[in-house]
């Protein structure tokens, strides 16, 4: 099982990912250097990291909860780096590969722009980031769950995720 947690900064992805990991006993992974390379040239080549992760998961058949993956690469590259059409095509290609592995995307969202982020003004970019996520997720070949994290009730959020994952598993089996 591959679960990719997505969403704008400060929507609870890490909290949900760690709690979900504890509950379903699947490792949680977050790239510890994602913010370190946010504004440099390395960020342009993150799609190669996603390709590497895909190949690793395909070959090992590991289960994992990933905090930020290829959808974030698409969204943040579009908003902050004016991504080229070629880059967008690469990320959409990565999306199709993850879909082949039956990856599930959980999009965490809320409309709270009061939280502060150390890299950019959330209030200023919130609408733009949200639109780019909605666009990408509408075109993703992966199954997507939209999770409103505004209520901050982690137990309810986990129950909603588990319910959705059970439905997706039944659908996969053709039940």
C-alpha angles and dihedrals in degrees: 000000000000117000120183116196113209139175146102118307116283097025095119101261095139095045091048093044094053093045092047090049090054092047100047098026097236118136118257118221129191122170103241093204099049094110093040091066098033097114104030136085092265088073091066090063099047090107086074088058089053091050090050092049090049092052091046093051093044093052098040097036088218123164117229145165108224120201102212122354140163096326090061090048088056096045099043092043091052094048102038106022104031091236117221122242088250091057091048090052090052092053092047088051090052088050092056090050092052089048088057087058089052092246115179123214121209110195111204114202143165135159096236107124094167093090115098125230122198094223106045146359105274093196092056097047103030097098094045093048091047092052092049092049091049091049094049095044090049088059098038118118089210121091109261132205119195109214120190104214095179094103092058092212099141095187092055091046091051092049090051091050093048091048091051093047090052090051091049091049092051090048090051091052091047095243 
